[in-house]
Amino acid sequence: MMTVSAGSRLRRALAQVGAQEDLNFLLTNRLPRRLATRFMGWFSRIEQPLVRDVSIATWRLFCDVDLSDAAETRFPSLHAAFVRALRPGARPIARDPTVLVSPSDAILGAHGRIEAGRLLQIKGLSYSLADLLGGDADLARTHEGGAYATLRLTAGMYHRFHAPHDLRVESVRHIWGDTWNVNPIALKRVEALFCRNERAVLRLRIAGHTVTLVPVAAILVAGLRLGFLPEGVALRRTAGRPLPCTARLEKGAEMGWFEHGSTIVVLAPPGFTLMPDLQEGTRLRMGEPLMRLPERGAS
């Protein structure tokens, strides 16, 4: 059995290797991304005890994983640990109705104002909002001049995401794409990365405003699940057609989950403002304040 100190030393050594940007990019992108993702989708579901124990131990070695707030203490597979639910009360929700909360645990990335239809991917590199939305120019115009926030979920984080406010889901659209890594190293090197990867566009109605969540898949993300869709609906079989939806969710209610780390881009219309104490690199927990809604009556 590996001691805590030996495990810590090995984790630090692996982190130093991962910090070598060229090597990191090579190891996490210059391999058959789709094949690796399909393999992970299969392997992570193996429930044989030895495979499960070794794979979870390896995952915890490479990632900063905290399972202390999970609803369960034992998991039948690595996949079950990835998509774990939380015990009740583990994520207090900011109930202020003027506040839009973070839909997930995440690290805040690029954020700011949507100008001329473009968002920052990382400093010095932007991408088209319409391209992110799969060519939906009308929806892109709805968010022109509004606020956006990029939320990156690392592989060790809690992977479920939740309603950022009381809302109605108006439509869901799946967009096929690649599975590039979404870490900062890849964001520096792959132009319009979020527009290349597989993603979903969730159009929401919040307090009379259109807010859009774009969950973006990444390498090893073997699937995206949306619990509010009717049973049997498979996003990947919709051929990119928007699915009308009437689901209503209370603030903090579960919306779905990734099956590995990934990214959610939050898009709000004019009048929404990012909470002033947030800055790039801030670690957020699901339910913490992310944006403030416009004052009642403001256009």
C-alpha positions in Angstrom: 0.0 0.0 0.0 1.4 3.4 -0.9 2.0 5.7 2.0 0.5 9.2 2.1 3.9 10.8 1.9 5.0 8.6 -1.1 1.7 9.4 -2.8 2.1 13.1 -2.2 5.7 13.0 -3.7 4.5 11.0 -6.7 1.6 13.5 -7.2 4.0 16.4 -7.1 6.3 14.7 -9.6 3.3 14.1 -12.0 2.2 17.7 -11.5 5.7 18.9 -12.6 5.5 16.8 -15.7 2.0 18.1 -16.4 3.3 21.7 -16.1 5.6 21.2 -19.1 3.2 22.7 -21.6 4.4 21.1 -24.8 4.5 17.7 -23.2 1.1 18.2 -21.6 -0.4 19.2 -24.9 1.2 16.2 -26.6 0.0 13.7 -24.1 -3.6 15.0 -23.8 -4.3 16.0 -27.4 -2.0 14.3 -29.9 -3.5 10.9 -29.5 -6.7 9.4 -31.0 -9.1 11.6 -29.0 -12.3 9.9 -30.0 -10.8 6.4 -29.5 -9.5 7.4 -26.1 -12.9 8.9 -25.1 -14.8 5.7 -26.2 -12.3 3.6 -24.4 -12.8 5.6 -21.2 -16.5 5.4 -21.5 -16.3 1.6 -21.6 -13.4 1.1 -19.1 -14.8 3.5 -16.4 -18.0 1.3 -16.2 -16.2 -1.9 -15.3 -17.4 -3.1 -11.9 -14.8 -5.8 -11.3 -13.5 -4.8 -7.8 -9.8 -4.9 -8.6 -10.2 -2.8 -11.8 -12.5 -0.4 -9.9 -10.1 0.0 -7.0 -7.0 0.5 -9.1 -8.7 2.9 -11.5 -10.1 5.0 -8.7 -6.7 5.1 -6.9 -5.0 6.1 -10.2 -7.6 8.8 -10.7 -7.0 10.2 -7.2 -3.3 10.1 -7.8 -3.5 12.2 -10.9 -6.3 14.5 -9.8 -7.2 16.5 -6.7 -10.3 14.5 -5.8 -12.4 15.1 -2.7 -15.0 12.5 -2.1 -15.8 13.5 1.5 -19.0 15.3 0.4 -20.4 12.5 -1.8 -23.7 10.9 -0.9 -22.1 7.5 -1.1 -18.9 6.2 0.4 -18.4 3.2 -1.9 -18.7 3.2 -5.7 -19.2 0.2 -8.0 -17.0 1.7 -10.7 -14.8 4.6 -11.7 -17.8 6.0 -13.7 -20.0 6.0 -10.6 -17.3 8.0 -8.7 -17.1 10.5 -11.6 -20.8 11.2 -11.6 -21.3 10.9 -7.9 -24.2 12.8 -6.3 -23.6 15.0 -3.2 -25.0 14.5 0.3 -27.8 16.9 1.1 -26.6 20.4 2.1 -23.1 19.9 0.7 -23.6 22.9 -1.6 -25.5 25.8 0.0 -27.4 27.8 -2.7 -27.5 31.6 -2.6 -31.2 32.2 -2.5 -31.2 35.9 -3.3 -33.5 36.2 -6.4 -31.3 38.9 -7.8 -28.4 36.5 -8.1 -27.5 34.0 -10.7 -25.4 31.2 -9.1 -22.7 29.1 -10.6 -24.3 26.0 -12.1 -21.3 23.8 -11.1 -18.1 23.5 -9.2 -15.5 25.2 -11.4 -12.5 27.4 -12.0 -13.5 30.8 -13.5 -11.8 31.3 -16.9 -12.3 34.0 -19.5 -15.2 36.3 -18.7 -16.5 39.8 -19.4 -18.7 41.5 -21.9 -19.8 40.1 -25.3 -18.8 42.6 -27.9 -19.2 42.4 -31.7 -20.3 38.9 -31.3 -17.1 37.6 -29.8 -15.9 36.2 -26.5 -12.4 35.6 -25.2 -11.2 32.0 -25.1 -8.1 33.1 -23.3 -6.2 36.4 -23.2 -5.4 37.4 -26.8 -7.6 34.8 -28.5 -11.3 35.2 -29.2 -14.0 33.2 -30.9 -17.4 33.8 -32.5 -20.5 33.4 -30.3 -22.6 32.4 -33.3 -20.1 29.6 -34.1 -20.3 28.4 -30.4 -24.1 28.3 -30.8 -23.9 26.3 -33.9 -24.7 29.1 -36.3 -27.7 30.5 -34.3 -27.3 34.2 -35.2 -30.6 35.2 -33.6 -29.6 33.7 -30.2 -26.2 35.3 -30.5 -27.8 38.7 -31.0 -29.9 38.2 -27.9 -26.6 38.1 -25.9 -24.8 40.9 -27.7 -23.6 43.4 -25.0 -24.3 40.9 -22.3 -22.1 39.1 -19.9 -20.4 35.7 -20.2 -18.4 33.5 -17.9 -16.3 30.4 -18.7 -16.5 27.7 -16.0 -13.9 24.9 -16.2 -14.5 21.7 -14.4 -11.4 19.7 -13.7 -11.3 15.9 -13.8 -11.4 15.7 -10.0 -14.3 18.0 -9.4 -17.9 17.2 -8.7 -19.3 16.8 -12.3 -23.0 17.5 -12.0 -24.4 20.9 -12.9 -27.5 22.6 -11.6 -30.1 25.3 -12.3 -28.4 28.7 -11.7 -31.8 30.3 -11.0 -35.5 29.4 -11.0 -36.0 28.7 -14.7 -37.8 27.2 -17.7 -35.8 25.3 -20.2 -37.0 26.5 -23.7 -34.9 24.3 -25.9 -31.9 22.0 -26.1 -29.7 21.5 -29.1 -26.8 19.0 -29.4 -23.9 19.9 -31.7 -21.4 17.2 -32.8 -17.7 18.0 -32.6 -14.2 17.0 -31.5 -12.9 16.2 -28.0 -9.9 18.5 -27.5 -8.7 19.0 -24.0 -10.1 22.2 -22.5 -7.3 23.0 -20.1 -5.5 26.4 -20.4 -2.6 24.8 -22.3 -4.9 23.7 -25.1 -6.8 27.0 -25.0 -3.6 28.8 -25.9 -2.9 26.5 -28.9 -6.3 25.6 -30.5 -8.1 28.4 -32.1 -11.9 28.5 -31.4 -11.6 25.3 -29.4 -15.0 25.5 -27.8 -16.5 25.9 -31.3 -14.8 22.7 -32.4 -15.8 20.4 -29.5 -19.0 18.5 -29.0 -21.4 20.6 -27.0 -25.1 21.3 -26.1 -26.9 24.6 -26.2 -29.4 25.0 -23.4 -31.7 28.0 -23.9 -33.3 29.0 -20.6 -35.8 31.6 -19.5 -34.9 33.2 -16.2 -37.0 36.1 -14.7 -38.1 37.1 -18.2 -34.6 37.0 -19.6 -32.9 34.6 -22.0 -29.9 32.9 -20.5 -27.9 30.2 -22.3 -25.7 27.5 -20.9 -23.3 25.7 -23.3 -21.8 22.6 -21.7 -18.7 21.7 -23.8 -17.3 18.2 -23.9 -13.6 17.4 -23.8 -11.3 14.4 -24.2 -12.4 11.5 -22.1 -15.9 13.0 -21.7 -17.8 9.9 -22.7 -21.2 11.6 -22.5 -23.4 14.4 -21.4 -26.6 13.6 -19.5 -29.6 15.9 -19.1 -32.0 14.7 -16.4 -34.8 17.0 -17.3 -35.3 15.5 -20.8 -38.0 12.8 -21.3 -36.7 9.3 -20.6 -35.3 7.7 -23.7 -34.2 10.9 -25.4 -30.6 10.5 -26.7 -28.9 13.8 -27.5 -26.5 12.3 -29.9 -29.3 10.9 -32.0 -31.1 14.3 -32.6 -29.0 15.2 -35.6 -28.5 18.8 -34.3 -32.2 19.6 -34.3 -33.4 21.9 -31.4 -35.6 20.0 -29.0 -38.4 22.2 -27.6 -38.7 21.8 -23.9 -41.0 23.0 -21.1 -39.1 21.7 -18.1 -39.2 24.0 -15.0 -36.5 23.8 -12.4 -36.0 25.5 -9.1 -32.7 27.2 -8.3 -30.1 24.6 -7.4 -32.1 21.6 -8.9 -29.9 19.2 -10.8 -29.8 19.6 -14.6 -27.4 17.0 -15.7 -23.8 15.8 -15.6 -20.6 15.3 -17.5 -18.8 12.0 -17.4 -15.4 13.6 -16.9 -14.1 17.2 -16.5 -15.2 19.8 -19.0 -16.4 23.4 -19.4 -19.7 25.3 -19.2 -20.0 28.7 -20.9 -22.7 30.9 -19.3 -24.2 33.5 -21.6 -26.4 36.3 -20.2 -28.2 39.2 -22.0 -27.4 42.9 -21.4 -28.0 44.1 -17.8 -26.4 41.0 -16.2 -23.1 41.7 -14.4 -20.5 39.4 -13.0 -20.1 39.5 -9.2 -17.4 42.2 -8.6 -15.2 40.0 -6.4 -14.7 37.3 -9.0 -11.6 37.1 -11.1 -10.0 34.7 -13.5 -8.7 31.7 -11.5 -11.3 32.0 -8.8 -12.6 28.6 -7.6 -16.4 28.5 -7.4 -18.7 25.9 -5.9 -22.1 25.2 -7.3 -24.6 27.6 -5.7 -22.2 30.5 -5.1 -23.1 33.9 -6.7 -21.8 34.3 -10.3 -23.8 37.2 -11.8 -26.4 39.7 -10.7 -29.6 40.1 -12.6 -30.7 43.5 -14.0 -32.6 45.7 -11.6 -36.3 45.1 -11.9 -37.7 47.3 -14.7 -34.3 47.9 -16.3 -34.1 47.2 -20.0 
